[in-house]
Amino acid sequence: MAALPSYAQSLGHGIHAIDTGFHRPLFDASYLVVEKGRAAFVDTGTNHAVPRLLGTLAALGLAPEDVDFVIPTHVHLDHAGGVGLLMQHLPRATAWVHPRGVRHMVDPSALVAGATAVYGEAEMEKSYGRIVGVPAERVRETADHMTIELAGRPLTFLDAPGHARHHHAVWDARSRGFFTGDTFGLSYREFDTAAGAWIIPTTTPVQFEPGPLRATVLRLMSYRPDSIYLTHYGRIGDVQRLGADLLEQLDAMVTLGRSLRDAPDRHEAIKRGLMQQYQARVAAHGCRFTPDEVERLLAMDTELNAQGMGIWLDKEAA
């Protein structure tokens, strides 16, 4: 067995975080779970991440034939864009997908069209590559409380709406941890301090729903997990503190959005309000970043969060 490549990290319990290289280091993770010589990927990143995923597998002494499951937490392209291409390399694997996301994994044309409308064709090719579907016979639907076993290791799916309706979380009883995709927020390692991790909710378009998101966070917390495995980014502990912080911020975001529902330049006003909240919370957490540095690191998330909040506000008003 070779040493793990520089972009991969062992987290114990047979779980390995793989930096997919999306946007910047330690921004987007795929997880490789290994049990008794069998393997599963949870989230894949984009097509550009596939060599890293296969490289980590090989470094652990495993072959593509040893992978049983590929599990996107939801079908947003930074989590699932590489599923189709990866599956072409894994002859025995099946993809386990939330029922609302299955059609998009089989035929990703609507996902691609939606993302292209936002980012443009050049950026789509640069960031995601050509998205390919998964043959329908290799896709399996999950259900709330459904359990599959990786070489006897139970992995249980929980329906996890709020960020997206096609989202599930995966409970790993072995590590007492959840793979949460985006439902438990974002925690970038640049913001770690002596006080621990720092976290924010993500309200990316187009299915942000505050009520279901609150219920999902509370449901995950009710398991009293030891760890949360975030796609953005890595393993975090201190779950009860961070979950309470997420809920507090969610309430503040809802209040902000409703206060600006009829603002003449609502999108920019929401962005400014969110950034002010983030900058204040980063400072209170003990980070030494300047406000400009915080803005640089969180610019993309602020833009996407504001977009998602705008869509939610319009739906709420309809």
N, C-alpha and C positions, 0 to 999 in steps of 0.2 A: 504494500500500500504506500503510495507516494504521499508527501506532505500536501496539506490542503493548499490550493492556490491562494494568492494574496487577497483575492476578492471574496473568499469564503471563510466562515468562522464556525467552529463547533460550539454549541451552546449546552451540551450535555443532553442526556436522555435520547441520544441518537438523532438530535435535531441540529441542522446546519443552516445558517443564514448565508445566502449568496447575494452579494451586491450585484444587481443586474446592470449597473452602469448607466441607468436612465438619468439624464440631466446632470447629476453631480454625484460624487461619492456619498455613500450612506444615505441615499434618498429613496431607493426602491429595492425591496427585498423579495427574493423567492426563498422558500424553505424546502429543504430536502430532509425528509424523515426516513430513518433507516431502522428496520427491525428484523433481526435474524436473517440478514442477507436480502431482504426485500425492501423496496423503497417506494416513496410517494413524494411528489412535488405539490406544494401548496402555493398557489400563485406562481406565475412564470415570468413576469415582466413582458417585454416586447420580443419581437423576432430577434432583435440584436442580442438578446440575453441568452439565446439557446446555446451558443458555444460555451458560455460560462457554466450553464446548468449541466451540460454533458461533461465538461471538464471536471467539475466537482464530483460528479458520479464516478468518473474514472479514477480520480485521486483516492476515492474511498474503496477502490478495488471492486467496483460494481460495474456490470454491463448494462446496456440499454434494456436487455431482456429481463433484468431484475426489477424494473419499475412496474408496479401494479396499478398505481393510481396517479392521475393528474387532477388536481382540485383547484380550480379558480374560485376565489371567494365571491367574486361577482365578475361581470363581463366588461367592465371598464378596461380600456386597452392597456393601461399601465400595469394591470393585474393579469389580464387574460389574452393580450394581443399575441403572445407567443405560443399559445396552447396548440393551435393547429400545426404549426411548424414543428414544435417539440414532439407532438404525437407521431409525426412521420418517422421519427428516430426511435420510437419506443414500441416495438411490435406487439407487446403483451399488455400494454396499459389501456385502461378505460378512463374516460374523463367524467368526473362527477360534478354535476352542474345544477344550480338552483333551477327549479322548473320554469321560472320566468326567463331564464337566460339560455335555455337549451337551444331554441331556434337560432339565436345569435351565434352560438358556437358552431352550429351546423352550417349556417349561411350568414357570414359576418357582413354582408353587403350593407345592411341598414346601419350597423355600427360604424363602418368605414365612411359611409355617406355623411352621417352626423358629425363625426370627428373632422372630416375634410371640410365641412361647412364652417367649422370653428377655426381650424388651424391652417387650411389651405393644402394643396397637393404637395408642394415642396416640403413643408414641415412634416406632413404625414410620412412621406418617404424617408426623410432624415431621422425622425424619432421612432417610427414604428415599423417601417418596412412594409412589404406586401402581406396583408393579413390573409391567411388561408383558413378554411373551415375544417371541421373534424367530421369524418364520415359518421352518419347518424347511428350506424350499428355499433360504434365505439363510444357513444355517449350514454350516460345513465343519469336519470333524474334523482335528485335528493328529495327528502321530505323532513319536516320538523321532527326531531328526536330519532331520525334514522341513524343506525350505526353500521359501519362497515369495519372490517378487520384487516389490518396490515400484518400478516404473519401472526395473528392472534392478538394484535394490539388494537383495541377499540378506538375508532375515530367517530365521533357523534356530531351530526349536523343540527344546528339550531337556525331556524328562520330568523333573519336579522335585518329587518327593514329600517328605514330612517335615512340612511345614506342613499340607498337604492333598493327598489322592490325586488331586485333579482340577486339579493345578497344573503348568503348564509355565513355563519361562523362555525368553526370546527373545534370541538372540545377533545383534547388529548388527555385522557385520564392518566396515562403514564407520567406525564410531566406536570399534571394539574395546571394545564395552560390552554388558552384559547388562541387560535389563529383568527384574527378579527378583520382582516382586510382593512376597510376604512371605517367600520362602525364604532371603533374605540378611539378614533381620532388619529392625529399625527404627532409624533414625538421624535424630533431630529436630534441626533447626538451632539450637534454643536451647542445646544442649549442646556446640556447637562451641567449641573453645579454640585456643590457639596450638599445641597438640599435634595438632590436626586434628579429625576427626569422632569421635563416640562412638556406640556401637551396642549393641543388645541383641537376642537372639532373640525371636521371637514364637511362642507355643504355643497360639494361639487354638483353642477347640473346633471340630470334634470329632475331628479326624484327626491330631493331633500324634503323631509317631513319631520318637523320638530317633535311632535307627539310620539310617533313610532320610534324615532331615534332615542328619545329619553327612555322609553320602555325597553328598548334593546340594551342600552347601557346598564340599566338596572337589572335586567335579566342576567347579563353576563356577570355582573358583580355578585349576584346571589349565589353563584357557584363558589365564591371565595377563592378564585384562582390564585396560584402562586405567581404565574407569569402570563403576560399577554405578548403574543408574537405579532408585531405590527408590520404591515408591508412598508410603511413609511415611519420610523425605520427601526427594526430590530426588536429584541426582547426588552420588556420593561417589567419591573416588579412594583411593589407599593401600589397595588391595583386599586384598593379602596380610596386612597387619597386622590389618585389621578382620576378615578371615575367620578368622585364628588366634584373635582375641579372641572371636568368635562361638562357635567350637568349645570354647574354654575355659569360656565361660559355659554352654554347653549341658551340658557335663559337670557343672558345679557345680549346675545346675538338676536334673539327673537324680539326683545324690547327695542333694540337698535333698528331692526328692519321695519317694525311697525311704526316707529316714530318717523321714519323717512319714506313711508309708503308713497306719499304724494309729493316728495321733494322734486324740484324741477330737473335736477341732474342726479337722479336717484342712484344710479350705479356708482358714480364717482363719490357721492356722499357716503354710501355704504362702505366703499373701499377705505375712505379716510377714517370712518368710525371704527372699522375692524382693525386697521393698522394702529390706531391710537390705543385700542384695547390690548393688542399684542405687545406693543412697546411698553405699556405700563406693567403688564404681567411679567414680561421678560426682566424688567428692572427689579420688580418685587421678588423674583426668583433668584436674584443674585448674579445674573449674567452681566458681563462687563461690555457687552456690545453697545455701540452707539445706536441712536435711533436709525441712522442711515444704514447701518449694517443689518439691523433687524429687518428693515424694509427690503433690503436686497435679498436676504435669505427667504423671506416669506412673500415676495412679490407675486409669484405665480399662484400660490395658494390663496392669497388675498383676492386676486382677480377671479379665480374660480369660485371661491366661497361667495363673493358678491354676486356673481352670475347666478349661482344656485339659489341664493336668497331672493333675488329678483323674480325668478321663475316661481318660487314658492309664494311670494307675496301676491303675484298676479293670480295664481290659482286660488289663494285664500279669498281674494276680493271677488272672484267670479261667482 
